[in-house]
Amino acid sequence: MKDENVIWHQHAISKQDRAQQKKHKPCILWFTGLSGSGKSTVAGALEYVLNEQGVHTYLLDGDNVRHGLCKDLSFTDEDRQENIRRVGEVAKLMVDAGLVVLSAFISPFSAERQLVRELVGDSEFIEVFLDTPIDVCETRDPKGLYQKARAGEIKNFTGIDSDYEKPTSAEITLNTSENSIQQSVEQLITHLKANGVIS
């Protein structure tokens, strides 16, 4: 519950001022998909290209955030939702700072992704759905998590014993089982240019 004595302080420098200084529009690219779909890989490759072009970015990665900001959270549905809420609030602050934020999280529930969208608005939220089939993700299994989940060693694992709600109207859909990382990055860059985020 919000304390009525906590009041937002409006500072002299605005988001628009910071964006103008950086010469690109701030936004969140929200990468969602099953474990092993390529979220962190594609987001990292995109960040490299954007950095080469002088775009100010920050990559928020699911595992990295759980080492600090969200290290107190488990993988129950409730804690997953709190994880995304916290990340969304951090991403919102980064957008206010004028950055292009790349967020790579399974984020299995549509309601939590919508919550983040509403924090910044449609024009600053780009949902990137990595629509990679679960059998492909299991074949990759870079961390051995599917194998552990199938053996019952990991509970509440998305796609096995916890639901994943596919986006129905993502701005961008990628299938990394068919497209290379370079092709996925090119698709993302094309979208950012077409929507005036970068020039």
Secondary structure, DSSP 8 states (H G I E B T S, - for coil): ---TT------SS-HHHHHHHHTS--EEEEEE--TTSSHHHHHHHHHHHHHHTT--EEEEEHHHHTTTTTTT--SSHHHHHHHHHHHHHHHHHHHHTT-EEEEE-----HHHHHHHHHHH-GGGEEEEEE---HHHHHHH-TTSHHHHHHTTSSSS-BTTTB-----SS-SEEE-TTTS-HHHHHHHHHHHHHHTTS--
